[in-house]
Structure formats: C-alpha cells, structure tokens
Amino acid sequence: MQRVGAPAAGRRRRKPRKPDGEAAPLTLSRVTAIRAFARFEAEEDAARWLEEACEAEDTVEVLVDEALELLNRALHAQALASANPMSRTELSPEGAERILIGFGSGEETAAGRFREARQVDVAPRSSRRRRREEELRPQERVAAILGGRERADACETLLLRARADLDAGRDREAALQLRVGLEALLVELKGALADPGHEEDMTTLQARRSEAGEAANEALAEELTGERREQVEELLKLSERVLRRRRVLKG
C-alpha cells in the first residue's frame, strides 16, 4: 500500500487557522493486489489474458472481488494487530477512485506499476446497489436517527456485523454474531408489522433459533462444517429480509 497525493496529516496539534475557502488536497492510498500464483510465460500471453479478461464482465467482477478480499483481510489483520477498534476493515469497489487490471514484472507490480493496464468500470454492480438503496431510502432514516425521531435497533448492528464477517470468510465470528443478533431481532421486531410475511418469517426464525445457538457453540470449538455454514447463511438472509421489509413498509 502506498500513499499518493497530499502528505499525511501530522499528529501534532496545531493552532487553528481560518479557512481560506479552498478544500485541502486529500491523500489517496494506492493498493496493488498481485496474483503471484498465476505467472505468464511470455508478455504476449499476459497481453492476451488482459484483453480477454477486461472484455468479460464476469471475469472483471471475479478479479475485483479477489483483490478486495485480499485487501480486506489485510485491513482486518491490521486492526487486530494494532488493537484499534476504529480501524476501517471493509472496503467496497464503489469507494475506489479507480480500479485497474494489468500485468507487469515482479519489480513493477511491487512498486504499484504495470507494463500494461486497463481501467475497469464497476457501474453495473453499483447500479444494483443503488436500486436497493433507493428502495430503502437510507438518507431519510439517517436524518431521522440523527434528529432523535427514530432509534436504531441493536439487532441491526449485530446482524450487519454478522454479514460482514460471513462475506469475509470469518464463519466462526459470523455464527457468534448471528446468535445474539437473532435473539435481539426476535425481541425488538416482535409485532413490528401487521403483515403476513413478517409474521411468517418471525415464526420461522423463532422455530430455528436453536440452530443459531448450535452454530455458535460449534464456532467456539472449531471451524463450522459446510452444513452449519449454510444454516448460518440461511438464517442471516431471513433476518435481513425481516429488517428490509420493516424498512420498506414503514418508510
């Protein structure tokens, strides 16, 4: 990881200055994820791969996801190593200033340079997320929470953490978060909606709450089995559906 642009802010406290009306330049972090296990015999092979990879949307998504998974694992490890709960541990492609896919020698890629590279667009993924956000109208809820007109439920935070852990491959942590998140949801959202779908999902979650407990107990001793992980995924998706329905119907 390299910092480019403006120098990082120092730690010394400085005397406040009046703003001059111009925004200060921001420091950017440039990260290069190297697929050292997939070497090419010749530059022509690498150029051919780059051309084909960038033409296929599915391949681009796989490569971007692969790079982000590596980056987020590194950020998570840094947060643990520094014991800093405020460290950012999850990034998404939409937050990147730009994303490049390319190839180069070991020295070039280690320095964040490429022999040849293409900028790729993640707009299709962004549009799907944008449609979901428009449905949930997050800005309206942010204003309501900040204004004290609405209170966030504990289950929302716990289940959000469970989703982040599960997507990052931290299955044991996800199972532990799901247990307390599900328990909180069953209490906080009981009778929250006069909707048949809500009642049906809540009844299902109530009936399967023991599965969340068993998964958490297993996570305390060892890695989850494939079947147990599927249970965690199913229960988490069902819990997320309950939260999403509540948000959409209540506005």
N, C-alpha and C positions, 0 to 999 in steps of 0.2 A: 504494500500500500504506500502510495506517495501523495504528498500534499502539493498542490499546484495553485498558483494564483497569489492571493494576498497572504502575507505571513500570519502565522497563528497568533492569536492574542496572548500577550504575556500574562503572568499570574500576579504581577504587582498591581496593587490598587493605585489608580491614577486619579488626579484631580479632575472632576467632571468638567467637560467643555461644552460650550454652546454648540448646538448642531449648525452645520454650515449649509444645510439643505440638500446636500448630496449624499446618497447612500454609499456607505463604505464597501469596497470590493470584498467579496466573500472568498474564503478558502475552499477549494474543491479537493476531494480525495479521489485519486485515481487508483483503481484496483485492477489487477490483471490475474485472471484465473488461467493457469496453464495446464493443458491436458498432456502432461509429460508421458503418460502411458500410451498415447496414440501418435507416435512419431511417423514421419513420412520419409520414404527412401530418397525422393527427389523433389525439387521445388515444383516441378510440373505436376506431380501428384497432389501436392498441397494446394496449388492454384486451382486444380480441377475440383478438389473437395470443397474449397471455399465457394466456388461458383455454384456448385450443386446445392450446397448447404443453405446458402442465402436465398435460393430460389424456392425452397420448400419451407412453408410457414411452420409446419410441424417440427421440422429439424431445428429451426431457429428457436422455437419455444423450448425444445429439449436442451439445447446448448445454453440458453439463458438461464433456465431453471437449474441446470447443473452448476453453473458458475455462482448463482445466488445461494444455492445450498452450501457450497464450499465457503463463501463469504460469511453467511450467517452462522455457520459452525465456528468459524474463526472469531466472530464477534461474541458469540456465546461463551467460548472458551476464555476470551479476554475478560469478559465480565466476571466469570468465576474466578479467574486467576487474580484479578485486582480486587475482588470482593466489593465491587461497586454496583449497587442495585440500580443506579441511574444510567448505567451504560446502555446504549442502544444495541439491541441484539437481533433485530429483524429488519431487513430492508426488502423493498419490492422493486421490480423493474420500472414501475411508473415514477419512482423517485429519482431515477438516474437522469443526469443531464444529457447523456448519450450513451449508447451501447454499441460496441464494435466487436465484430468477429473477424479474426485474421490468423495469420501464421507468421512465424519468424524463427530465427535461430534461438538457442538457449540464452545467449547473452542479450539478444534483442528483447525477448519477451520478459526476461528478468528485470530489464530496465523499463518495462512498460511500452516498448516499441514493437512495431510489426514490419515485416518485409512487405506485406500487403494486407489490407483490411477493408471491410465494408461496414458501414453504419446500418444497423437494422432497426426496424420500426416495430414497437410492441403495441401499436394502436389497437389492433383487434382485441387484445386482452384488456386493454384499458377501456374500450367501449363496453365490454361486458360488465366490467366492474362499475362503470359509470351508470349503466342502466339500473343495476342493483342499488346503487347509492341514491339515484333519483327516486326509486320506489320507496326507500326508507326515509328520505328527506333528512339526512343527518344534521344539516346546518340548523334546521328548526329545533331539533332536540338539543343540540349543543347550546343554543340560546336559552332554551327552557331550563336546562340543568344549571347553567351559569347564573341565570336570573332567579334561581330558587323556586321555580314553578314546578319542577319535576325532580325526582330523586332517582339516581341510577341504582339498580338492584345489585346486590352482592353477587348474585349468580351470573350476571353479565360479565363482570370482570373475571371471575373464576373460569367460566366456560371459554372466554376469549383466550385466556392463557392456555387452557387445555388444547384449543385448536392450534395455537402457535407451536406448542410442544409436539403435537401429533404430526403436523405438517413438516416439522424439522427432524422427524425421526426419533424424537425423545419420547418413546412409547411409555416408559415407566412413569415419567413425570406427568404425561397426559392422563394416564389412568388415575393417578393420585389427585390431580386437579379435578377430573371428572366426578369423582366420588363426592367431594364437598360441593362442587358446582351443582350437581344434580340434586343433592339434598336441599340446597338453598333454593333452587328453582321450584321444587315441589311445594315449598312453604310460601315463597314470595309470589308465585303466579297462580296459586290455587284460587279458582273463581275469578281470575282476572278478566275473562272474556265470556260473554254469553254466546258461545259459538260451538257447534257440534264438533268441529275439527279440533278445537282447543281441548275440549273435554276428553275426546278420544285419545289424543296424544298424551295428555296428562295421566290418563288411566293406564296407558301402555308403559309410560315411564315409571309410574308407581309400582306396576307389576314386575318391572325388570330392574328395579333399583338394587336388588341383591346382586345382579351381575356386575354392577359398577363397584360394589363393595368387594366382590371376589377378585375382580381385576386389580383393584388397588392392593389387596392383600398379596396377590401374586407378584405385583410390581415391587413390593417391599423385599421380596426374597430373591427374585430372579427376573430375567427378561420375559416379556409376555410371549405366549405362544401365538401362532398365526390366528387361531380361532379366537383367542381372547382379544387380540388387537382388533379383529373385525367387530367384536361386540362393543368395544370402546368407540370405534368409528360410527357404528350404527346409533348408539345411544347419544353420542355427541351431535350427530346430524339431526336426530329427532329433537334434542334440546334446542338446537339452533333454529329449527323450524318453529318451535313454540315461541321463541323470542321474536323471530321475524314476523310471525303472524300477529303477535300482540302489537308490534310497532306499526305494521301496515294498517290494521283495523282501527287502532286507537288514534292514529295520526299524530 
